[in-house]
Amino acid sequence: MAFRGIPSARGMSVEEFKEWLKQFDVDGDGRISRGELREALRRRGGWFTTLKAGRAVRRADRDNSGYVDDAEIENLIAFAQKDLGMKISAW
């Protein structure tokens, strides 16, 4: 499944992943909520997006704020790679 402007065969870098997520940060607070992540997964063509977004935020959100912020983005990347099969590289 291709992301908007990013071919899936190549995957994406961490910076590209962050930029991709930013387009779903509806309120512009710099954090990703479960609802915002659900929309990102839905637009990617994912199934069971409410469930997956909830699990992703719970795993990534170390301070239990209900959001994934910049300090927790690595946790979200690890979840996306392992549980969603996304290809995200350091470069």
A tleap script that builds the chain and sets N, CA, C and O, in Angstrom:
source leaprc.protein.ff14SB
mol = sequence {
  NMET ALA PHE ARG GLY ILE PRO SER ALA ARG
  GLY MET SER VAL GLU GLU PHE LYS GLU TRP
  LEU LYS GLN PHE ASP VAL ASP GLY ASP GLY
  ARG ILE SER ARG GLY GLU LEU ARG GLU ALA
  LEU ARG ARG ARG GLY GLY TRP PHE THR THR
  LEU LYS ALA GLY ARG ALA VAL ARG ARG ALA
  ASP ARG ASP ASN SER GLY TYR VAL ASP ASP
  ALA GLU ILE GLU ASN LEU ILE ALA PHE ALA
  GLN LYS ASP LEU GLY MET LYS ILE SER ALA
  CTRP
}
set mol.1.N position { 0.860 -1.174 0.000 }
set mol.1.CA position { 0.000 0.000 0.000 }
set mol.1.C position { 0.903 1.234 0.000 }
set mol.1.O position { 1.813 1.330 0.824 }
set mol.2.N position { 0.671 2.153 -0.888 }
set mol.2.CA position { 1.492 3.362 -0.986 }
set mol.2.C position { 0.933 4.464 -0.099 }
set mol.2.O position { -0.281 4.630 0.019 }
set mol.3.N position { 1.821 5.201 0.511 }
set mol.3.CA position { 1.442 6.390 1.256 }
set mol.3.C position { 1.399 7.530 0.269 }
set mol.3.O position { 2.030 7.468 -0.785 }
set mol.4.N position { 0.675 8.548 0.595 }
set mol.4.CA position { 0.577 9.702 -0.278 }
set mol.4.C position { 1.978 10.224 -0.600 }
set mol.4.O position { 2.649 10.788 0.264 }
set mol.5.N position { 2.412 10.033 -1.842 }
set mol.5.CA position { 3.701 10.541 -2.287 }
set mol.5.C position { 4.895 9.695 -1.903 }
set mol.5.O position { 6.026 10.081 -2.195 }
set mol.6.N position { 4.691 8.552 -1.258 }
set mol.6.CA position { 5.813 7.722 -0.831 }
set mol.6.C position { 5.566 6.297 -1.317 }
set mol.6.O position { 4.643 5.643 -0.833 }
set mol.7.N position { 6.364 5.799 -2.260 }
set mol.7.CA position { 6.150 4.442 -2.743 }
set mol.7.C position { 6.402 3.416 -1.646 }
set mol.7.O position { 7.393 3.512 -0.922 }
set mol.8.N position { 5.517 2.442 -1.520 }
set mol.8.CA position { 5.617 1.475 -0.431 }
set mol.8.C position { 6.794 0.528 -0.605 }
set mol.8.O position { 7.338 0.052 0.392 }
set mol.9.N position { 7.204 0.241 -1.820 }
set mol.9.CA position { 8.303 -0.685 -2.033 }
set mol.9.C position { 9.589 -0.134 -1.414 }
set mol.9.O position { 10.420 -0.897 -0.921 }
set mol.10.N position { 9.746 1.164 -1.439 }
set mol.10.CA position { 10.937 1.804 -0.888 }
set mol.10.C position { 10.802 2.019 0.608 }
set mol.10.O position { 11.810 2.094 1.309 }
set mol.11.N position { 9.599 2.118 1.105 }
set mol.11.CA position { 9.408 2.452 2.502 }
set mol.11.C position { 9.600 3.941 2.703 }
set mol.11.O position { 9.395 4.732 1.782 }
set mol.12.N position { 9.992 4.323 3.907 }
set mol.12.CA position { 10.217 5.736 4.182 }
set mol.12.C position { 11.227 5.882 5.306 }
set mol.12.O position { 11.478 4.949 6.069 }
set mol.13.N position { 11.794 7.065 5.389 }
set mol.13.CA position { 12.725 7.365 6.470 }
set mol.13.C position { 11.920 7.798 7.701 }
set mol.13.O position { 10.712 8.025 7.622 }
set mol.14.N position { 12.602 7.905 8.817 }
set mol.14.CA position { 11.958 8.384 10.039 }
set mol.14.C position { 11.401 9.788 9.815 }
set mol.14.O position { 10.289 10.090 10.247 }
set mol.15.N position { 12.166 10.643 9.145 }
set mol.15.CA position { 11.710 12.011 8.875 }
set mol.15.C position { 10.479 12.017 7.971 }
set mol.15.O position { 9.551 12.795 8.190 }
set mol.16.N position { 10.469 11.153 6.957 }
set mol.16.CA position { 9.301 11.056 6.081 }
set mol.16.C position { 8.079 10.555 6.853 }
set mol.16.O position { 6.960 11.013 6.617 }
set mol.17.N position { 8.294 9.626 7.766 }
set mol.17.CA position { 7.201 9.119 8.604 }
set mol.17.C position { 6.616 10.244 9.451 }
set mol.17.O position { 5.398 10.385 9.555 }
set mol.18.N position { 7.498 11.046 10.056 }
set mol.18.CA position { 7.034 12.178 10.864 }
set mol.18.C position { 6.255 13.178 10.019 }
set mol.18.O position { 5.209 13.672 10.441 }
set mol.19.N position { 6.762 13.475 8.827 }
set mol.19.CA position { 6.068 14.402 7.931 }
set mol.19.C position { 4.717 13.842 7.504 }
set mol.19.O position { 3.735 14.579 7.420 }
set mol.20.N position { 4.667 12.550 7.236 }
set mol.20.CA position { 3.407 11.898 6.866 }
set mol.20.C position { 2.394 12.035 7.996 }
set mol.20.O position { 1.227 12.341 7.753 }
set mol.21.N position { 2.841 11.806 9.241 }
set mol.21.CA position { 1.938 11.928 10.387 }
set mol.21.C position { 1.451 13.359 10.589 }
set mol.21.O position { 0.302 13.576 10.976 }
set mol.22.N position { 2.324 14.338 10.327 }
set mol.22.CA position { 1.959 15.740 10.552 }
set mol.22.C position { 0.715 16.153 9.781 }
set mol.22.O position { -0.046 17.001 10.247 }
set mol.23.N position { 0.501 15.576 8.627 }
set mol.23.CA position { -0.672 15.962 7.848 }
set mol.23.C position { -1.974 15.518 8.516 }
set mol.23.O position { -3.048 15.973 8.124 }
set mol.24.N position { -1.897 14.641 9.515 }
set mol.24.CA position { -3.087 14.180 10.227 }
set mol.24.C position { -3.226 14.835 11.605 }
set mol.24.O position { -4.182 14.556 12.328 }
set mol.25.N position { -2.288 15.696 11.966 }
set mol.25.CA position { -2.352 16.429 13.239 }
set mol.25.C position { -3.342 17.585 13.064 }
set mol.25.O position { -2.951 18.734 12.860 }
set mol.26.N position { -4.608 17.254 13.149 }
set mol.26.CA position { -5.695 18.181 12.817 }
set mol.26.C position { -5.663 19.447 13.668 }
set mol.26.O position { -5.860 20.546 13.149 }
set mol.27.N position { -5.418 19.303 14.965 }
set mol.27.CA position { -5.451 20.474 15.836 }
set mol.27.C position { -4.117 21.216 15.891 }
set mol.27.O position { -4.016 22.261 16.534 }
set mol.28.N position { -3.088 20.682 15.218 }
set mol.28.CA position { -1.805 21.360 15.122 }
set mol.28.C position { -1.029 21.481 16.420 }
set mol.28.O position { -0.193 22.373 16.561 }
set mol.29.N position { -1.297 20.585 17.380 }
set mol.29.CA position { -0.609 20.670 18.669 }
set mol.29.C position { 0.732 19.941 18.706 }
set mol.29.O position { 1.409 19.942 19.734 }
set mol.30.N position { 1.120 19.315 17.585 }
set mol.30.CA position { 2.401 18.615 17.535 }
set mol.30.C position { 2.354 17.223 18.126 }
set mol.30.O position { 3.379 16.546 18.207 }
set mol.31.N position { 1.175 16.787 18.539 }
set mol.31.CA position { 1.005 15.442 19.094 }
set mol.31.C position { -0.015 14.694 18.233 }
set mol.31.O position { -0.845 15.306 17.560 }
set mol.32.N position { 0.060 13.369 18.267 }
set mol.32.CA position { -0.882 12.548 17.513 }
set mol.32.C position { -1.818 11.850 18.500 }
set mol.32.O position { -1.377 11.124 19.391 }
set mol.33.N position { -3.101 12.083 18.324 }
set mol.33.CA position { -4.107 11.428 19.169 }
set mol.33.C position { -4.520 10.108 18.530 }
set mol.33.O position { -4.155 9.819 17.390 }
set mol.34.N position { -5.270 9.324 19.259 }
set mol.34.CA position { -5.773 8.066 18.733 }
set mol.34.C position { -6.639 8.315 17.496 }
set mol.34.O position { -6.542 7.580 16.513 }
set mol.35.N position { -7.476 9.340 17.544 }
set mol.35.CA position { -8.332 9.663 16.409 }
set mol.35.C position { -7.548 10.094 15.185 }
set mol.35.O position { -7.881 9.721 14.061 }
set mol.36.N position { -6.507 10.880 15.405 }
set mol.36.CA position { -5.676 11.325 14.289 }
set mol.36.C position { -4.923 10.144 13.677 }
set mol.36.O position { -4.805 10.043 12.456 }
set mol.37.N position { -4.419 9.261 14.524 }
set mol.37.CA position { -3.724 8.082 14.023 }
set mol.37.C position { -4.692 7.147 13.304 }
set mol.37.O position { -4.333 6.540 12.295 }
set mol.38.N position { -5.905 7.029 13.814 }
set mol.38.CA position { -6.921 6.208 13.154 }
set mol.38.C position { -7.163 6.710 11.728 }
set mol.38.O position { -7.257 5.913 10.795 }
set mol.39.N position { -7.262 8.025 11.564 }
set mol.39.CA position { -7.464 8.595 10.232 }
set mol.39.C position { -6.272 8.318 9.325 }
set mol.39.O position { -6.453 8.020 8.144 }
set mol.40.N position { -5.051 8.412 9.861 }
set mol.40.CA position { -3.855 8.120 9.069 }
set mol.40.C position { -3.876 6.670 8.592 }
set mol.40.O position { -3.589 6.394 7.427 }
set mol.41.N position { -4.214 5.747 9.484 }
set mol.41.CA position { -4.263 4.332 9.117 }
set mol.41.C position { -5.400 4.060 8.135 }
set mol.41.O position { -5.251 3.249 7.221 }
set mol.42.N position { -6.522 4.729 8.319 }
set mol.42.CA position { -7.648 4.557 7.416 }
set mol.42.C position { -7.278 5.024 6.004 }
set mol.42.O position { -7.586 4.353 5.019 }
set mol.43.N position { -6.624 6.160 5.922 }
set mol.43.CA position { -6.215 6.686 4.608 }
set mol.43.C position { -5.172 5.799 3.951 }
set mol.43.O position { -5.062 5.763 2.726 }
set mol.44.N position { -4.416 5.092 4.758 }
set mol.44.CA position { -3.417 4.146 4.237 }
set mol.44.C position { -4.108 2.915 3.661 }
set mol.44.O position { -3.495 2.147 2.920 }
set mol.45.N position { -5.371 2.728 3.998 }
set mol.45.CA position { -6.115 1.579 3.500 }
set mol.45.C position { -6.180 0.452 4.505 }
set mol.45.O position { -6.477 -0.688 4.152 }
set mol.46.N position { -5.898 0.773 5.777 }
set mol.46.CA position { -5.866 -0.249 6.807 }
set mol.46.C position { -7.246 -0.719 7.247 }
set mol.46.O position { -8.245 -0.025 7.062 }
set mol.47.N position { -7.278 -1.885 7.820 }
set mol.47.CA position { -8.492 -2.483 8.376 }
set mol.47.C position { -8.421 -2.397 9.895 }
set mol.47.O position { -7.333 -2.354 10.470 }
set mol.48.N position { -9.571 -2.371 10.535 }
set mol.48.CA position { -9.661 -2.327 12.000 }
set mol.48.C position { -8.851 -1.155 12.557 }
set mol.48.O position { -8.117 -1.302 13.534 }
set mol.49.N position { -8.996 -0.003 11.926 }
set mol.49.CA position { -8.157 1.148 12.260 }
set mol.49.C position { -8.392 1.668 13.670 }
set mol.49.O position { -7.448 2.144 14.302 }
set mol.50.N position { -9.617 1.596 14.187 }
set mol.50.CA position { -9.873 2.056 15.554 }
set mol.50.C position { -9.098 1.205 16.545 }
set mol.50.O position { -8.459 1.732 17.456 }
set mol.51.N position { -9.152 -0.092 16.373 }
set mol.51.CA position { -8.434 -1.012 17.256 }
set mol.51.C position { -6.923 -0.816 17.156 }
set mol.51.O position { -6.236 -0.729 18.173 }
set mol.52.N position { -6.415 -0.749 15.940 }
set mol.52.CA position { -4.969 -0.598 15.745 }
set mol.52.C position { -4.454 0.741 16.257 }
set mol.52.O position { -3.383 0.805 16.860 }
set mol.53.N position { -5.202 1.801 16.023 }
set mol.53.CA position { -4.783 3.119 16.508 }
set mol.53.C position { -4.764 3.142 18.032 }
set mol.53.O position { -3.847 3.701 18.634 }
set mol.54.N position { -5.766 2.540 18.654 }
set mol.54.CA position { -5.802 2.474 20.113 }
set mol.54.C position { -4.617 1.717 20.674 }
set mol.54.O position { -3.987 2.161 21.634 }
set mol.55.N position { -4.308 0.567 20.074 }
set mol.55.CA position { -3.149 -0.220 20.525 }
set mol.55.C position { -1.854 0.540 20.317 }
set mol.55.O position { -0.977 0.522 21.181 }
set mol.56.N position { -1.725 1.207 19.178 }
set mol.56.CA position { -0.500 1.946 18.878 }
set mol.56.C position { -0.268 3.059 19.893 }
set mol.56.O position { 0.847 3.221 20.389 }
set mol.57.N position { -1.300 3.820 20.203 }
set mol.57.CA position { -1.150 4.919 21.161 }
set mol.57.C position { -0.845 4.362 22.554 }
set mol.57.O position { 0.004 4.905 23.260 }
set mol.58.N position { -1.517 3.304 22.950 }
set mol.58.CA position { -1.243 2.717 24.271 }
set mol.58.C position { 0.202 2.250 24.384 }
set mol.58.O position { 0.832 2.436 25.425 }
set mol.59.N position { 0.733 1.646 23.326 }
set mol.59.CA position { 2.123 1.158 23.366 }
set mol.59.C position { 3.143 2.284 23.307 }
set mol.59.O position { 4.187 2.218 23.956 }
set mol.60.N position { 2.845 3.307 22.537 }
set mol.60.CA position { 3.819 4.389 22.340 }
set mol.60.C position { 3.771 5.449 23.432 }
set mol.60.O position { 4.786 6.079 23.726 }
set mol.61.N position { 2.616 5.651 24.030 }
set mol.61.CA position { 2.383 6.747 24.984 }
set mol.61.C position { 2.924 6.400 26.367 }
set mol.61.O position { 2.204 5.844 27.197 }
set mol.62.N position { 4.177 6.724 26.613 }
set mol.62.CA position { 4.832 6.362 27.883 }
set mol.62.C position { 4.373 7.204 29.069 }
set mol.62.O position { 4.437 6.741 30.208 }
set mol.63.N position { 3.914 8.424 28.828 }
set mol.63.CA position { 3.488 9.279 29.952 }
set mol.63.C position { 1.973 9.239 30.178 }
set mol.63.O position { 1.442 9.992 30.994 }
set mol.64.N position { 1.284 8.356 29.449 }
set mol.64.CA position { -0.169 8.172 29.599 }
set mol.64.C position { -0.974 9.455 29.399 }
set mol.64.O position { -1.976 9.679 30.078 }
set mol.65.N position { -0.537 10.281 28.476 }
set mol.65.CA position { -1.256 11.522 28.186 }
set mol.65.C position { -2.405 11.308 27.196 }
set mol.65.O position { -3.281 12.161 27.052 }
set mol.66.N position { -2.388 10.159 26.518 }
set mol.66.CA position { -3.391 9.897 25.492 }
set mol.66.C position { -2.946 10.343 24.110 }
set mol.66.O position { -3.699 10.241 23.142 }
set mol.67.N position { -1.715 10.840 24.024 }
set mol.67.CA position { -1.154 11.339 22.770 }
set mol.67.C position { 0.248 10.781 22.581 }
set mol.67.O position { 0.905 10.379 23.542 }
set mol.68.N position { 0.698 10.762 21.329 }
set mol.68.CA position { 2.086 10.428 21.023 }
set mol.68.C position { 2.764 11.727 20.624 }
set mol.68.O position { 2.389 12.358 19.636 }
set mol.69.N position { 3.770 12.123 21.405 }
set mol.69.CA position { 4.496 13.356 21.113 }
set mol.69.C position { 5.882 13.019 20.556 }
set mol.69.O position { 6.207 11.848 20.364 }
set mol.70.N position { 6.688 14.035 20.300 }
set mol.70.CA position { 8.009 13.816 19.700 }
set mol.70.C position { 8.892 12.890 20.527 }
set mol.70.O position { 9.658 12.105 19.968 }
set mol.71.N position { 8.796 12.972 21.843 }
set mol.71.CA position { 9.620 12.132 22.706 }
set mol.71.C position { 9.218 10.657 22.613 }
set mol.71.O position { 10.002 9.777 22.969 }
set mol.72.N position { 8.025 10.392 22.147 }
set mol.72.CA position { 7.512 9.020 22.096 }
set mol.72.C position { 7.415 8.467 20.675 }
set mol.72.O position { 6.945 7.347 20.477 }
set mol.73.N position { 7.854 9.243 19.691 }
set mol.73.CA position { 7.692 8.840 18.292 }
set mol.73.C position { 8.440 7.557 17.974 }
set mol.73.O position { 7.977 6.769 17.149 }
set mol.74.N position { 9.581 7.327 18.604 }
set mol.74.CA position { 10.332 6.089 18.354 }
set mol.74.C position { 9.504 4.866 18.755 }
set mol.74.O position { 9.583 3.821 18.109 }
set mol.75.N position { 8.717 4.997 19.816 }
set mol.75.CA position { 7.849 3.893 20.235 }
set mol.75.C position { 6.781 3.620 19.172 }
set mol.75.O position { 6.455 2.466 18.894 }
set mol.76.N position { 6.243 4.682 18.584 }
set mol.76.CA position { 5.242 4.532 17.535 }
set mol.76.C position { 5.862 3.918 16.281 }
set mol.76.O position { 5.235 3.093 15.616 }
set mol.77.N position { 7.081 4.315 15.960 }
set mol.77.CA position { 7.782 3.746 14.811 }
set mol.77.C position { 7.994 2.249 15.011 }
set mol.77.O position { 7.775 1.459 14.092 }
set mol.78.N position { 8.420 1.860 16.212 }
set mol.78.CA position { 8.621 0.434 16.501 }
set mol.78.C position { 7.315 -0.344 16.345 }
set mol.78.O position { 7.318 -1.447 15.799 }
set mol.79.N position { 6.204 0.213 16.815 }
set mol.79.CA position { 4.897 -0.438 16.669 }
set mol.79.C position { 4.530 -0.549 15.189 }
set mol.79.O position { 4.073 -1.600 14.739 }
set mol.80.N position { 4.731 0.531 14.434 }
set mol.80.CA position { 4.376 0.537 13.014 }
set mol.80.C position { 5.174 -0.503 12.238 }
set mol.80.O position { 4.642 -1.153 11.338 }
set mol.81.N position { 6.437 -0.660 12.582 }
set mol.81.CA position { 7.275 -1.638 11.896 }
set mol.81.C position { 6.871 -3.060 12.263 }
set mol.81.O position { 6.720 -3.916 11.391 }
set mol.82.N position { 6.700 -3.301 13.540 }
set mol.82.CA position { 6.436 -4.666 14.009 }
set mol.82.C position { 4.990 -5.094 13.761 }
set mol.82.O position { 4.754 -6.178 13.226 }
set mol.83.N position { 4.041 -4.280 14.133 }
set mol.83.CA position { 2.640 -4.689 14.122 }
set mol.83.C position { 1.866 -4.276 12.870 }
set mol.83.O position { 0.834 -4.868 12.555 }
set mol.84.N position { 2.356 -3.273 12.161 }
set mol.84.CA position { 1.647 -2.816 10.962 }
set mol.84.C position { 2.402 -3.141 9.680 }
set mol.84.O position { 1.888 -2.932 8.581 }
set mol.85.N position { 3.622 -3.652 9.820 }
set mol.85.CA position { 4.401 -4.049 8.657 }
set mol.85.C position { 4.928 -2.897 7.822 }
set mol.85.O position { 5.243 -3.080 6.646 }
set mol.86.N position { 5.028 -1.705 8.415 }
set mol.86.CA position { 5.541 -0.549 7.678 }
set mol.86.C position { 7.067 -0.604 7.608 }
set mol.86.O position { 7.727 -1.039 8.551 }
set mol.87.N position { 7.610 -0.162 6.492 }
set mol.87.CA position { 9.063 -0.115 6.305 }
set mol.87.C position { 9.519 1.307 6.610 }
set mol.87.O position { 9.238 2.240 5.858 }
set mol.88.N position { 10.230 1.454 7.730 }
set mol.88.CA position { 10.715 2.772 8.149 }
set mol.88.C position { 12.201 2.611 8.480 }
set mol.88.O position { 12.570 1.812 9.340 }
set mol.89.N position { 13.037 3.371 7.798 }
set mol.89.CA position { 14.476 3.262 8.017 }
set mol.89.C position { 15.011 4.540 8.649 }
set mol.89.O position { 14.354 5.581 8.624 }
set mol.90.N position { 16.194 4.450 9.206 }
set mol.90.CA position { 16.811 5.593 9.875 }
set mol.90.C position { 17.260 6.660 8.882 }
set mol.90.O position { 17.469 7.804 9.283 }
set mol.91.N position { 17.415 6.332 7.622 }
set mol.91.CA position { 17.860 7.316 6.625 }
set mol.91.C position { 16.885 7.511 5.534 }
set mol.91.O position { 17.126 8.307 4.627 }
savepdb mol mol.pdb
quit
